[in-house]
């Protein structure tokens, strides 16, 4: 039997602070791109592997990851390359846990590993949902809205927003359609203990002082439908659809040699990043 992890015992604030670092869109894609590289990579080189994202956005995402300690720069020059820090490299087991949870409880549809992880983290990295999950877990069954809000320390409006989002994400369900019917955790919600425990362990203070081991190669996020025209913006529906149809579905993260990326037509690159110089 798989090990059980107590949701009630985790530090919700620590977990949410850690998830805020690794949950934003394209963070996992960027980390895996750096991990599969043979050495430090410049912004332009990272963006070339992510043709659905503009070079300017990749630069902003790398700057945020640098501030959060996930990547480091070789020096202070403007165009200095980036590489994963020891903290960023140590994310591998966390991302594998998230991927395993997604494959078991969300979808078994083939997709790129980074996409699977980011889809799962999107459901978890907002503020305050962890308290709601903990409240429902501690009830060992059904729980009414007013008691959830009280246990999570949220006002009614915010508690209602979080419950609606958790329902939409498949982590919480309502036992009926009438006003006042209680809520319960779904199987996916009950299985979050392993993710919370992994994230909390990763975020321990000693992790911030991690070793200096070089990052290991990651499985590539190969896309086989790169010729699909894209609308403007990284979050467009076309972008999401193209990524979801990816045939790459590696079962590991930060461990296998990368697969070759398909050549991206110039027309696609121009539409996804109009201002990018080649």
N, C-alpha and C positions, 0 to 999 in steps of 0.2 A: 504494500500500500504506500502511496506517496506520503511524505511527511505533512503534518498539519501545522499551520502557523496561526497564532492568535492575532486576530485583527485588533482586539481590545488592548493588547499589550504594547502596540507600536506608538511611537511619539508622532502624533498627527502633524504637528507643526514642522518637525524635522523632515518628515516624508514630503509634505507639500512644498517646502522650500527646495528640496532636492529635485522633485518633479518639475518645479518651475524652471530649473536649469536645463533639463534634458527633454522637456515636453514640447517646446515650441516647434512649429513646422519647419522642416528641412534640417533640424539639428542632427538627427540620426543619419540622414542622407549625407550630410557634410562630414560627419565623423567617420562614416564608413568609406567615403571617398578618400579622406586623408589616410585612413588605415591601410587601404589597398595600394597607396602610392609607395614608390621605392625610396622616397625621402621627403623632405619638406616640400610643400607645394605653395605656389603663389595663388593669389585670388583668381587670376585669369585661368590657371590650370585647373583649379577646383570647379570653376564655372563651366569650363569646357566639358566636364563630365556630368554636368547637370543642365542640359540644354533647355529644360523647362523653366529655369530660374534665371533672372537677369544677373549679370556680373555685379551690379551695384548691390543687389539684395544679398548675394553671397558674401560680399565684403562686410555688409552690416551684420550678417549672421556670424561670421567669423570673429568680428569685433566683440559681439556679445559673448560668444563662447570663450574668447580670450579673457574677458572681464570675469567670467564665471570659473576660470581655471581649467577649462576642458582642453584648450589648445595653448601652445606657446609659440612665440616668434623667435627667429634666430637672432635678430637684433632689432633696433628701433627705427630702422630705415622705413620709409613710406611703403615700399613694395617688398618688404622682407617676407619670406615665405613662412608658412605655418606648419606645425605638426602637432599630433596629439600629445598632450601632457601625460604624466603618469596617471593622473586622476581620470583623464579622458579614456586612456587605454583600459583602466580598471572598470570601465562601464560594461565591458563585454558580458560578464555573467548576468548583470542586471537586464541587459537587452535580450539575452537568450531566455531569461525567465519570462519577460513580457511577451516574447514571441511564442513561447510554449503555451502560455495562458490564452493568447489570442487564437492559436490553432485549435485548442481544445474547446474553448467556450464561445468564440465569436464566429470565425469562418475558416473553412479548410480550403477555400478557393486559392489556387496558385497565384502568388504575387511576389514581388521583390521583397526581400526580408526587411529592408529599411522601411518600405511602405507599410508592411504589417505592423512593425513596431510603432511607427508614428501614428497609425490609425488607432492602436490601443492606447498610446500615451495621450492622445487627444481627449480620451474619455476620462482621464485621471488627473491632468495637471492643472485644472482650474482650482481656485481657492475655495476651501470649505467643504468639498464633497467628501473628504476623508472623515470628517466628523459625523456626517450623515450616515456613512457606511458603518462607522463604529457604533453609532447609536442603534442601528437596526441589528447589527451583529450581537450586541449585548442583550437585546431583547429575546434572543433565542426563539424567534417566531414573528408574530405580527405586531405592528406598532402603529398607533394613530399619529396623524400629522402633528397635533399639538405637543405630543410627548417627544417626537423626533426633534422638533424645533427647540424644545427646552433642553433636551439632552445634548444637542449639538451646539447650544449657545448661540443660536441664530434668531433674528427677528422673523416674523411669519412670512414677510415678502421674500426674503433671501432664501429661507428654507423651502418655500414653494418653488422658486426658480431652480434650486439645486435638485429637488425631487423630480421635477419635470425633465430636466436634462439627464438625470440618471436613468429615468424611465426610457427616454429616447435612445440612450446608449446601451440599454439592455442589462443594466446592473441592478435595477430596482423594479418591482412590479407592484401593482395595486390589486388587492384581493377582490375588488368589486368596482362597479361604476357609480355607486351612490355616494353622496357627500358624507364624509366621515369614515368611509371604509379604510381599513388599515393598509399599511405597506409592508412588503417583505423583500428580502434580498433574493435575487435570482441565483441560479447555480454559479453564474459568472461572478456575481458580487460576492458570494460566499468564498470563492476561490482566490480572492484578491490578497489573502494573507501572505502568500509566497512572494508576491510582487512587493508589498509593503515591507516585508522583512528584508528582502534583497536591497531595496532602495535605502532603507534605514541603515543597514550595515555599510553600504557604499558611502553614505554621507557622514559616517563617524569621523571625528576630528583627525584620527590617525590617517584616514584616507587622503586628507588634504596635504599630508606630508609624505605621500607615497614615494615609491622608489623611482629610479630613473631608467627603468627598462624601456627599450625602444618599442614602439607600437607594432603589433603583429599585423600581417596582411588580412584584409577583410574580403568577404564575398562581394563580388561586384553587383551593382544594381542594374542589370542589363535590361534594356527596353527593346522590344522587338517591333513596336508600332511607332517608331520615331517619325514616320512620314505623315502622321495624322496632323492636320493643321491645328494650331492652337489659337485661342483667343488671347486677349491682352491680360496680363496679370498672372502671378504664380498660382493663385487660388481659383482660377477659372474652372468651370465644370469640365471643359475639354481636357485640361491638364489632369484633373483627378481621374477622368475616365481612361486616359491614355496610360497613366501609371497603374491603374487597377488591372488593365489588360496585360500587364507585363508578364512574360513567360518565365522570368527569373524568380525562383522560389527556393533559394538556398536555405538549408536547414540549420546553418550555423552563422555566427557573427564573429568577426575578428579572428578567424582561424584558418580558412582555406585560401589558397591563391585565387586572385580575381579572375573572372572570365573576361574575355575581350569585349569591349563596348562596340555596338554597331555604329557605323558611320552615320552621322546625323546630317541630312540634307541642309544645304545653306538656307533654303527658304524657311525651314522650320526654325533654325537658329535665329534668323532675322526677325521672325514673328514673335518668338519667345523672349528675345532680348534685343529690341530695336537699337539701343544705344551702344551695344557691345562692339568694340573694335576687334578685329581679327588680325 
